[in-house]
Amino acid sequence: MKQKLETKLVIIIGLIVLLLVPIFMIQNLIDERAELQQQVQADIAKSSSGEQQVIGPFIQVQFIETHTLEGNTTEQLRTLLLLPETLTINSELSSFEKYRGIYKALLYRSVNHFAGQ
């Protein structure tokens, strides 16, 4: 009787070990595909315009500043940025998916209209 119990226990442990092998193989495949998806998303983002900063309209004025000190005159090229008192930005943002193989990445497109006074 004790031998039957030991045999059943060995068979159950053997089946558990045999079933763990495909589970680990599937988990490995899932990890590989998740890593590949991140690489594809980074590659798609790199091939698009990338991260951008949008700033309002401004006027850039370059001028020469002259200093006279004890008979010595120095000139320095300076830049003045004039910003609007009020700025209105109207944006339309849309998203679209780009596919590479079985993987996809979400990209954004915007149309912006700026007005300043």
VMD Tcl script that builds the backbone (N, CA, C; Angstrom):
set m [mol new atoms 351]
animate dup $m
set s [atomselect $m all]
$s set {name element resname resid chain x y z} {
  {N N MET 1 A 0.821 -1.191 0.000}
  {CA C MET 1 A 0.000 0.000 0.000}
  {C C MET 1 A 0.865 1.254 0.000}
  {N N LYS 2 A 1.941 1.227 0.828}
  {CA C LYS 2 A 2.822 2.376 0.914}
  {C C LYS 2 A 3.560 2.568 -0.399}
  {N N GLN 3 A 3.861 1.484 -1.075}
  {CA C GLN 3 A 4.578 1.559 -2.344}
  {C C GLN 3 A 3.698 2.187 -3.425}
  {N N LYS 4 A 2.393 1.920 -3.400}
  {CA C LYS 4 A 1.479 2.527 -4.365}
  {C C LYS 4 A 1.423 4.045 -4.166}
  {N N LEU 5 A 1.394 4.466 -2.905}
  {CA C LEU 5 A 1.350 5.893 -2.602}
  {C C LEU 5 A 2.631 6.579 -3.073}
  {N N GLU 6 A 3.769 5.951 -2.836}
  {CA C GLU 6 A 5.043 6.528 -3.280}
  {C C GLU 6 A 5.104 6.594 -4.803}
  {N N THR 7 A 4.602 5.571 -5.472}
  {CA C THR 7 A 4.599 5.559 -6.936}
  {C C THR 7 A 3.707 6.682 -7.472}
  {N N LYS 8 A 2.539 6.837 -6.889}
  {CA C LYS 8 A 1.640 7.908 -7.321}
  {C C LYS 8 A 2.268 9.278 -7.081}
  {N N LEU 9 A 2.931 9.434 -5.942}
  {CA C LEU 9 A 3.577 10.699 -5.620}
  {C C LEU 9 A 4.696 11.007 -6.614}
  {N N VAL 10 A 5.492 10.024 -6.967}
  {CA C VAL 10 A 6.567 10.207 -7.947}
  {C C VAL 10 A 5.976 10.556 -9.313}
  {N N ILE 11 A 4.904 9.897 -9.697}
  {CA C ILE 11 A 4.262 10.186 -10.991}
  {C C ILE 11 A 3.714 11.615 -11.003}
  {N N ILE 12 A 3.078 12.034 -9.918}
  {CA C ILE 12 A 2.529 13.395 -9.845}
  {C C ILE 12 A 3.648 14.429 -9.914}
  {N N ILE 13 A 4.727 14.222 -9.177}
  {CA C ILE 13 A 5.863 15.155 -9.211}
  {C C ILE 13 A 6.478 15.180 -10.606}
  {N N GLY 14 A 6.592 14.018 -11.234}
  {CA C GLY 14 A 7.123 13.962 -12.599}
  {C C GLY 14 A 6.243 14.721 -13.575}
  {N N LEU 15 A 4.921 14.581 -13.453}
  {CA C LEU 15 A 3.999 15.318 -14.324}
  {C C LEU 15 A 4.098 16.829 -14.094}
  {N N ILE 16 A 4.238 17.224 -12.843}
  {CA C ILE 16 A 4.384 18.656 -12.544}
  {C C ILE 16 A 5.641 19.208 -13.204}
  {N N VAL 17 A 6.744 18.480 -13.081}
  {CA C VAL 17 A 8.002 18.928 -13.701}
  {C C VAL 17 A 7.852 18.978 -15.215}
  {N N LEU 18 A 7.219 17.963 -15.802}
  {CA C LEU 18 A 7.018 17.954 -17.252}
  {C C LEU 18 A 6.133 19.113 -17.709}
  {N N LEU 19 A 5.145 19.484 -16.915}
  {CA C LEU 19 A 4.269 20.593 -17.288}
  {C C LEU 19 A 4.923 21.956 -17.052}
  {N N LEU 20 A 5.910 22.017 -16.161}
  {CA C LEU 20 A 6.607 23.285 -15.930}
  {C C LEU 20 A 7.501 23.665 -17.104}
  {N N VAL 21 A 8.021 22.693 -17.830}
  {CA C VAL 21 A 8.911 22.982 -18.965}
  {C C VAL 21 A 8.197 23.829 -20.020}
  {N N PRO 22 A 7.007 23.430 -20.515}
  {CA C PRO 22 A 6.356 24.301 -21.502}
  {C C PRO 22 A 5.923 25.651 -20.927}
  {N N ILE 23 A 5.596 25.681 -19.644}
  {CA C ILE 23 A 5.224 26.961 -19.035}
  {C C ILE 23 A 6.412 27.918 -19.065}
  {N N PHE 24 A 7.602 27.433 -18.724}
  {CA C PHE 24 A 8.797 28.282 -18.771}
  {C C PHE 24 A 9.132 28.685 -20.201}
  {N N MET 25 A 8.913 27.782 -21.148}
  {CA C MET 25 A 9.177 28.116 -22.553}
  {C C MET 25 A 8.223 29.214 -23.032}
  {N N ILE 26 A 6.966 29.112 -22.652}
  {CA C ILE 26 A 5.982 30.129 -23.042}
  {C C ILE 26 A 6.309 31.464 -22.375}
  {N N GLN 27 A 6.692 31.437 -21.106}
  {CA C GLN 27 A 7.050 32.676 -20.412}
  {C C GLN 27 A 8.268 33.329 -21.057}
  {N N ASN 28 A 9.224 32.524 -21.477}
  {CA C ASN 28 A 10.406 33.049 -22.161}
  {C C ASN 28 A 10.008 33.712 -23.480}
  {N N LEU 29 A 9.102 33.088 -24.226}
  {CA C LEU 29 A 8.624 33.663 -25.483}
  {C C LEU 29 A 7.891 34.982 -25.239}
  {N N ILE 30 A 7.084 35.038 -24.184}
  {CA C ILE 30 A 6.374 36.273 -23.843}
  {C C ILE 30 A 7.366 37.385 -23.516}
  {N N ASP 31 A 8.396 37.069 -22.735}
  {CA C ASP 31 A 9.407 38.072 -22.381}
  {C C ASP 31 A 10.158 38.570 -23.612}
  {N N GLU 32 A 10.516 37.652 -24.518}
  {CA C GLU 32 A 11.222 38.045 -25.743}
  {C C GLU 32 A 10.363 38.968 -26.598}
  {N N ARG 33 A 9.090 38.645 -26.728}
  {CA C ARG 33 A 8.203 39.471 -27.563}
  {C C ARG 33 A 7.945 40.832 -26.923}
  {N N ALA 34 A 7.862 40.878 -25.607}
  {CA C ALA 34 A 7.678 42.172 -24.937}
  {C C ALA 34 A 8.898 43.058 -25.163}
  {N N GLU 35 A 10.083 42.474 -25.085}
  {CA C GLU 35 A 11.313 43.239 -25.333}
  {C C GLU 35 A 11.379 43.692 -26.788}
  {N N LEU 36 A 11.005 42.811 -27.709}
  {CA C LEU 36 A 11.014 43.172 -29.127}
  {C C LEU 36 A 9.988 44.269 -29.416}
  {N N GLN 37 A 8.844 44.225 -28.737}
  {CA C GLN 37 A 7.839 45.272 -28.930}
  {C C GLN 37 A 8.386 46.625 -28.482}
  {N N GLN 38 A 9.093 46.665 -27.366}
  {CA C GLN 38 A 9.687 47.920 -26.909}
  {C C GLN 38 A 10.723 48.427 -27.903}
  {N N GLN 39 A 11.512 47.525 -28.473}
  {CA C GLN 39 A 12.505 47.927 -29.468}
  {C C GLN 39 A 11.827 48.475 -30.722}
  {N N VAL 40 A 10.750 47.824 -31.165}
  {CA C VAL 40 A 10.032 48.283 -32.360}
  {C C VAL 40 A 9.404 49.651 -32.100}
  {N N GLN 41 A 8.809 49.843 -30.928}
  {CA C GLN 41 A 8.216 51.136 -30.605}
  {C C GLN 41 A 9.281 52.229 -30.571}
  {N N ALA 42 A 10.436 51.935 -30.007}
  {CA C ALA 42 A 11.520 52.924 -29.984}
  {C C ALA 42 A 12.010 53.214 -31.393}
  {N N ASP 43 A 12.083 52.191 -32.236}
  {CA C ASP 43 A 12.536 52.380 -33.618}
  {C C ASP 43 A 11.535 53.211 -34.417}
  {N N ILE 44 A 10.251 52.949 -34.236}
  {CA C ILE 44 A 9.224 53.730 -34.931}
  {C C ILE 44 A 9.255 55.180 -34.448}
  {N N ALA 45 A 9.403 55.379 -33.149}
  {CA C ALA 45 A 9.476 56.745 -32.616}
  {C C ALA 45 A 10.707 57.467 -33.149}
  {N N LYS 46 A 11.805 56.736 -33.288}
  {CA C LYS 46 A 13.040 57.336 -33.801}
  {C C LYS 46 A 12.885 57.725 -35.270}
  {N N SER 47 A 12.141 56.940 -36.040}
  {CA C SER 47 A 11.974 57.225 -37.464}
  {C C SER 47 A 10.967 58.351 -37.707}
  {N N SER 48 A 10.163 58.678 -36.701}
  {CA C SER 48 A 9.249 59.812 -36.855}
  {C C SER 48 A 9.981 61.076 -36.412}
  {N N SER 49 A 9.258 62.141 -36.223}
  {CA C SER 49 A 9.905 63.416 -35.908}
  {C C SER 49 A 10.448 63.474 -34.488}
  {N N GLY 50 A 10.063 62.571 -33.633}
  {CA C GLY 50 A 10.570 62.558 -32.268}
  {C C GLY 50 A 9.848 63.574 -31.389}
  {N N GLU 51 A 10.378 63.756 -30.205}
  {CA C GLU 51 A 9.786 64.683 -29.250}
  {C C GLU 51 A 10.002 66.114 -29.732}
  {N N GLN 52 A 8.978 66.927 -29.576}
  {CA C GLN 52 A 9.059 68.314 -30.025}
  {C C GLN 52 A 8.540 69.243 -28.944}
  {N N GLN 53 A 9.067 70.458 -28.952}
  {CA C GLN 53 A 8.567 71.512 -28.084}
  {C C GLN 53 A 7.980 72.595 -28.965}
  {N N VAL 54 A 6.811 73.061 -28.595}
  {CA C VAL 54 A 6.148 74.109 -29.360}
  {C C VAL 54 A 6.164 75.377 -28.517}
  {N N ILE 55 A 6.694 76.450 -29.092}
  {CA C ILE 55 A 6.700 77.735 -28.398}
  {C C ILE 55 A 5.958 78.740 -29.259}
  {N N GLY 56 A 5.463 79.761 -28.617}
  {CA C GLY 56 A 4.680 80.760 -29.325}
  {C C GLY 56 A 5.539 81.639 -30.212}
  {N N PRO 57 A 4.893 82.450 -31.007}
  {CA C PRO 57 A 5.649 83.334 -31.893}
  {C C PRO 57 A 6.366 84.416 -31.086}
  {N N PHE 58 A 7.520 84.776 -31.549}
  {CA C PHE 58 A 8.272 85.856 -30.925}
  {C C PHE 58 A 9.072 86.571 -32.005}
  {N N ILE 59 A 9.500 87.766 -31.681}
  {CA C ILE 59 A 10.331 88.547 -32.596}
  {C C ILE 59 A 11.727 88.607 -31.998}
  {N N GLN 60 A 12.711 88.279 -32.812}
  {CA C GLN 60 A 14.102 88.296 -32.372}
  {C C GLN 60 A 14.788 89.495 -33.033}
  {N N VAL 61 A 15.284 90.406 -32.198}
  {CA C VAL 61 A 15.949 91.612 -32.692}
  {C C VAL 61 A 17.396 91.582 -32.220}
  {N N GLN 62 A 18.317 91.642 -33.171}
  {CA C GLN 62 A 19.738 91.709 -32.817}
  {C C GLN 62 A 20.188 93.162 -32.869}
  {N N PHE 63 A 21.000 93.545 -31.894}
  {CA C PHE 63 A 21.509 94.913 -31.859}
  {C C PHE 63 A 22.917 94.905 -31.281}
  {N N ILE 64 A 23.619 95.991 -31.525}
  {CA C ILE 64 A 24.980 96.139 -31.005}
  {C C ILE 64 A 24.926 97.115 -29.845}
  {N N GLU 65 A 25.414 96.656 -28.707}
  {CA C GLU 65 A 25.457 97.482 -27.510}
  {C C GLU 65 A 26.873 98.030 -27.371}
  {N N THR 66 A 26.995 99.348 -27.230}
  {CA C THR 66 A 28.298 99.999 -27.153}
  {C C THR 66 A 28.502 100.535 -25.744}
  {N N HIS 67 A 29.670 100.230 -25.173}
  {CA C HIS 67 A 30.044 100.721 -23.845}
  {C C HIS 67 A 31.349 101.494 -23.975}
  {N N THR 68 A 31.396 102.650 -23.329}
  {CA C THR 68 A 32.634 103.433 -23.301}
  {C C THR 68 A 33.031 103.598 -21.846}
  {N N LEU 69 A 34.240 103.160 -21.531}
  {CA C LEU 69 A 34.746 103.245 -20.169}
  {C C LEU 69 A 36.197 103.699 -20.236}
  {N N GLU 70 A 36.466 104.886 -19.690}
  {CA C GLU 70 A 37.817 105.457 -19.659}
  {C C GLU 70 A 38.441 105.514 -21.047}
  {N N GLY 71 A 37.675 105.907 -22.014}
  {CA C GLY 71 A 38.187 106.071 -23.366}
  {C C GLY 71 A 38.196 104.796 -24.191}
  {N N ASN 72 A 37.943 103.643 -23.587}
  {CA C ASN 72 A 37.878 102.375 -24.328}
  {C C ASN 72 A 36.428 102.091 -24.711}
  {N N THR 73 A 36.221 101.829 -25.972}
  {CA C THR 73 A 34.882 101.522 -26.471}
  {C C THR 73 A 34.813 100.031 -26.801}
  {N N THR 74 A 33.791 99.375 -26.239}
  {CA C THR 74 A 33.580 97.952 -26.547}
  {C C THR 74 A 32.182 97.792 -27.133}
  {N N GLU 75 A 32.102 96.900 -28.064}
  {CA C GLU 75 A 30.817 96.604 -28.686}
  {C C GLU 75 A 30.477 95.136 -28.440}
  {N N GLN 76 A 29.209 94.912 -28.188}
  {CA C GLN 76 A 28.756 93.545 -27.923}
  {C C GLN 76 A 27.453 93.311 -28.686}
  {N N LEU 77 A 27.418 92.208 -29.421}
  {CA C LEU 77 A 26.211 91.844 -30.160}
  {C C LEU 77 A 25.233 91.199 -29.190}
  {N N ARG 78 A 24.043 91.759 -29.095}
  {CA C ARG 78 A 23.030 91.269 -28.163}
  {C C ARG 78 A 21.780 90.871 -28.938}
  {N N THR 79 A 20.934 90.093 -28.315}
  {CA C THR 79 A 19.676 89.655 -28.916}
  {C C THR 79 A 18.538 89.948 -27.948}
  {N N LEU 80 A 17.487 90.533 -28.475}
  {CA C LEU 80 A 16.300 90.840 -27.690}
  {C C LEU 80 A 15.150 90.000 -28.233}
  {N N LEU 81 A 14.477 89.290 -27.345}
  {CA C LEU 81 A 13.308 88.497 -27.730}
  {C C LEU 81 A 12.058 89.211 -27.240}
  {N N LEU 82 A 11.171 89.522 -28.145}
  {CA C LEU 82 A 9.912 90.177 -27.804}
  {C C LEU 82 A 8.790 89.152 -27.905}
  {N N LEU 83 A 8.118 88.928 -26.785}
  {CA C LEU 83 A 7.020 87.962 -26.725}
  {C C LEU 83 A 5.692 88.699 -26.791}
  {N N PRO 84 A 4.652 88.054 -27.275}
  {CA C PRO 84 A 3.346 88.723 -27.324}
  {C C PRO 84 A 2.756 88.865 -25.921}
  {N N GLU 85 A 1.922 89.892 -25.757}
  {CA C GLU 85 A 1.245 90.068 -24.475}
  {C C GLU 85 A 0.195 88.986 -24.272}
  {N N THR 86 A -0.499 88.636 -25.346}
  {CA C THR 86 A -1.474 87.547 -25.285}
  {C C THR 86 A -1.143 86.551 -26.394}
  {N N LEU 87 A -1.350 85.307 -26.100}
  {CA C LEU 87 A -1.059 84.245 -27.061}
  {C C LEU 87 A -2.237 83.281 -27.094}
  {N N THR 88 A -2.732 83.015 -28.283}
  {CA C THR 88 A -3.823 82.062 -28.466}
  {C C THR 88 A -3.311 80.912 -29.325}
  {N N ILE 89 A -3.479 79.698 -28.817}
  {CA C ILE 89 A -3.046 78.509 -29.549}
  {C C ILE 89 A -4.254 77.591 -29.717}
  {N N ASN 90 A -4.578 77.284 -30.949}
  {CA C ASN 90 A -5.627 76.309 -31.251}
  {C C ASN 90 A -4.947 75.076 -31.836}
  {N N SER 91 A -5.166 73.940 -31.208}
  {CA C SER 91 A -4.520 72.702 -31.653}
  {C C SER 91 A -5.553 71.614 -31.865}
  {N N GLU 92 A -5.325 70.831 -32.889}
  {CA C GLU 92 A -6.108 69.625 -33.124}
  {C C GLU 92 A -5.135 68.460 -33.071}
  {N N LEU 93 A -5.349 67.575 -32.122}
  {CA C LEU 93 A -4.454 66.446 -31.917}
  {C C LEU 93 A -5.161 65.169 -32.332}
  {N N SER 94 A -4.506 64.385 -33.164}
  {CA C SER 94 A -5.062 63.088 -33.560}
  {C C SER 94 A -3.979 62.030 -33.400}
  {N N SER 95 A -4.406 60.819 -33.177}
  {CA C SER 95 A -3.456 59.720 -33.017}
  {C C SER 95 A -3.695 58.689 -34.112}
  {N N PHE 96 A -2.637 57.973 -34.437}
  {CA C PHE 96 A -2.750 56.892 -35.405}
  {C C PHE 96 A -1.739 55.816 -35.042}
  {N N GLU 97 A -2.024 54.608 -35.502}
  {CA C GLU 97 A -1.163 53.472 -35.199}
  {C C GLU 97 A -0.292 53.160 -36.400}
  {N N LYS 98 A 0.957 52.861 -36.123}
  {CA C LYS 98 A 1.886 52.447 -37.165}
  {C C LYS 98 A 2.330 51.030 -36.809}
  {N N TYR 99 A 2.288 50.149 -37.798}
  {CA C TYR 99 A 2.588 48.740 -37.561}
  {C C TYR 99 A 3.936 48.363 -38.153}
  {N N ARG 100 A 4.627 47.487 -37.455}
  {CA C ARG 100 A 5.823 46.847 -37.976}
  {C C ARG 100 A 5.737 45.386 -37.540}
  {N N GLY 101 A 5.410 44.529 -38.500}
  {CA C GLY 101 A 5.200 43.111 -38.174}
  {C C GLY 101 A 3.931 42.972 -37.346}
  {N N ILE 102 A 4.035 42.247 -36.245}
  {CA C ILE 102 A 2.874 42.070 -35.375}
  {C C ILE 102 A 2.796 43.155 -34.308}
  {N N TYR 103 A 3.731 44.081 -34.331}
  {CA C TYR 103 A 3.806 45.103 -33.298}
  {C C TYR 103 A 3.286 46.434 -33.820}
  {N N LYS 104 A 2.745 47.231 -32.909}
  {CA C LYS 104 A 2.246 48.542 -33.305}
  {C C LYS 104 A 2.727 49.586 -32.308}
  {N N ALA 105 A 2.782 50.817 -32.794}
  {CA C ALA 105 A 3.144 51.950 -31.951}
  {C C ALA 105 A 2.135 53.061 -32.207}
  {N N LEU 106 A 1.831 53.801 -31.181}
  {CA C LEU 106 A 0.880 54.897 -31.284}
  {C C LEU 106 A 1.646 56.190 -31.533}
  {N N LEU 107 A 1.300 56.882 -32.612}
  {CA C LEU 107 A 1.927 58.152 -32.955}
  {C C LEU 107 A 0.864 59.244 -32.943}
  {N N TYR 108 A 1.323 60.481 -32.820}
  {CA C TYR 108 A 0.403 61.612 -32.733}
  {C C TYR 108 A 0.697 62.618 -33.834}
  {N N ARG 109 A -0.343 63.271 -34.283}
  {CA C ARG 109 A -0.228 64.325 -35.289}
  {C C ARG 109 A -1.045 65.502 -34.767}
  {N N SER 110 A -0.488 66.706 -34.906}
  {CA C SER 110 A -1.241 67.881 -34.470}
  {C C SER 110 A -1.162 68.973 -35.521}
  {N N VAL 111 A -2.230 69.729 -35.594}
  {CA C VAL 111 A -2.296 70.914 -36.439}
  {C C VAL 111 A -2.477 72.084 -35.477}
  {N N ASN 112 A -1.541 73.031 -35.512}
  {CA C ASN 112 A -1.531 74.136 -34.559}
  {C C ASN 112 A -1.691 75.469 -35.277}
  {N N HIS 113 A -2.463 76.351 -34.662}
  {CA C HIS 113 A -2.626 77.714 -35.161}
  {C C HIS 113 A -2.281 78.660 -34.009}
  {N N PHE 114 A -1.321 79.545 -34.241}
  {CA C PHE 114 A -0.859 80.479 -33.224}
  {C C PHE 114 A -1.283 81.895 -33.589}
  {N N ALA 115 A -1.663 82.654 -32.588}
  {CA C ALA 115 A -1.957 84.074 -32.788}
  {C C ALA 115 A -1.501 84.823 -31.542}
  {N N GLY 116 A -0.800 85.903 -31.747}
  {CA C GLY 116 A -0.311 86.690 -30.620}
  {C C GLY 116 A -0.442 88.172 -30.889}
  {N N GLN 117 A -0.577 88.953 -29.815}
  {CA C GLN 117 A -0.659 90.411 -29.932}
  {C C GLN 117 A 0.299 91.042 -28.951}
}
mol reanalyze $m
mol bondsrecalc $m
mol representation Tube
mol addrep $m
